[in-house]
Amino acid sequence: MEKPQWRIRSRTMVIDSPFLKLRRDEIELPDGKRIPDYFVRESSGFVIVFALTDDERVVVVYQYRYGIDRITLELPAGAMEDEEHPLLCAKRELIEETGFTSDNWEELLVAPSDPVRSNSVMHAYLVRGVKCTHEQDLDEGEEVEFALMPLEEFKLQLRRGEIGAVPSIAVAYAALERLGRL
């Protein structure tokens, strides 16, 4: 398929806060029709980490999610700061949320998270041999509890639908495939 030639007629930043950046574009389609209010959430992207200890325990986080008003079970993750390299962000987020580190990192997956309404890209990493080397160092307003979950228990929870966010689910399956443990 050839990329259609959508023309941007105007672009306005509607919301520009630390928590949400939303712009309104007016688009002209190749046939001349216009879409006056095409909203796009802007983002620097985010990272997700599938971290595994030498004794095959997965580092997971329990975190309150205001949008759905409940605590979810997820993989460690976080937003990239402007111009931050994804691997450096992944290492920073894993340390901040859990205190775990390792020297054994590999890129697992790079994918757009919501290509219809956002420019956000997810960068996922598989990290093996993690060890707790730091204290948790959470951002203001962040409430995260981490746990070590045996790999087989993690797989069971994944199959039961108990992992609470689609990006964590996608990364979990990609990591299990890479590990040969599906």
Residue, then its C-alpha position, 0 to 999 in steps of 0.5 A: m500500500e502506498k502512503p496516502q498524502w494527508r495534508i496538515r492544514s493547521r495544528t494547535m496544541v490543546i493541552d500541554s501539561p506534564f501528564l498529557k500533551l494533546r494537539r488538534d490537527e485539521i487534515e485534508l485528505p487526498d480527495g479534498k475532504r477535510i477532518p477539522d478535529y483530528f486529535v493526537r496525543e503526543s509523547s516521547g514514548f515509553v519503556i517496559v522491562f521484562a526482568l528475570t532473576d537467575d532463579e527464574r523470578v519475574v520482577v513485577v509491579y503493583q500500581y494504582r491506575y487512576g484512569i480505571d481506579r484500581i491496582t494493576l499487576e504490570l511489568p516495570a515501565g515508564a515514560m521517556e524524557d525528551e531526547e532520552h535514549p530508550l535503554l537508559c530510560a529502561k535502566r532508570e525506570l527499573i532501578e527507580e521502581t524496583g531497585f533492580t539492575s543487571d548488565n544483561w540487557e537486550e532489546l525485545l520489541v519496538a512498536p507504536s502503542d496507539p498509532v491511530r491517536s498517538n505518536s507514542v512508541m513502546h521500547a521493550y527490553l528483556v533483562r536477565g540476571v537482575k539483582c536488587t542493588h538499590e532502594q526504590d526511588l519513586d517519582e512524586g505521586e507514584e505508588v508502586e509495590f514490586a514483587l518477585m513472581p516465579l516464572e511459572e506463576f507469572k505465566l499462569q497469571l498471564r493466561r488468566g488475564e490477570i496482567g493489567a495492561v495491554p503493553s505488559i501483556a504484549v511484552a510478556y508474550a514476546a519475552l516468553e517467546r524469546l526465552g523459549r518458555l511459552 
